[in-house]
Amino acid sequence: MTTTTSAEQRVSFREVKEESYRALRARGYDWGRAQAAGRAVGVAQVLWGSGIEAVIADAKRWGRAFSRPRTLRSDDGFSLAARGFRYPVIAPLAVALTLSKPQSIVTVTKTPCVKEVATAVWDMQETNLSPLSWGFRSGSEFIGFSIAENADLFQHGKPNLQPGGTPWTLQHGRADGGTLLISTGDRLEKIEQSLRIGVGVESDQWKTLSSHARKFLVPE
């Protein structure tokens, strides 16, 4: 069977962030959540080409923004029920809760554990970064991702093979071992390159994102 893919075009890094922000604002997301999500989407699109698809998923239904992720305080930190939101909305909130106090642990349910959570970590603490890890344990093995003191991103095991609804935790400290996914130098180089030549996006996805963004007509 032949799979047809959308043609690719290039847009500016700023356009990706702004269109993502406007698409979420058009669906009722508040200023802060939409801004943080837009920054996460921009970096994820540059590094892995996965940002626009995720923000479309969080912007596609009326009323979704008003069904907020549910946060409860627990003995060792917080419990965050994502209610199906994707990482552009969940990751900034989860990272902020984790950084809110030393040694706090955030348990996240009802959304997949993905590498793109790293975009929120980098956004909130670009320098003097506190190592963080997110994932779950299978026996004695940690499965997930972690960020080192120098902001390198590592993968542990194969989290993409786990069921999407598996609860996972975000906590202080980097997990041992792992495979380097992207170094700080490579990440900054890719972002710098995107500022010069733009970001590759699928034309159909960009068209869909822009159609959502155009519905936000309130001047700011």
Secondary structure, DSSP 8 states (H G I E B T S, - for coil): -------EEEE-HHHHHHHHHHHHHHTT--HHHHHHHHHHHHHHHHHHS-HHHHHHHHHSSTTGGGS--EEEEETTEEEEE-TT--HHHHHHHHHHHHHTSTT-EEEEESS---GGGHHHHHHH-SSS---EEEEEEETTEEEEEEE-TT--EEEES-GGGS-TT--EEEEES--SS-EEEE-HHHHHHHHHHHHHH-EEEEHHHHHHHHHHHTT-----
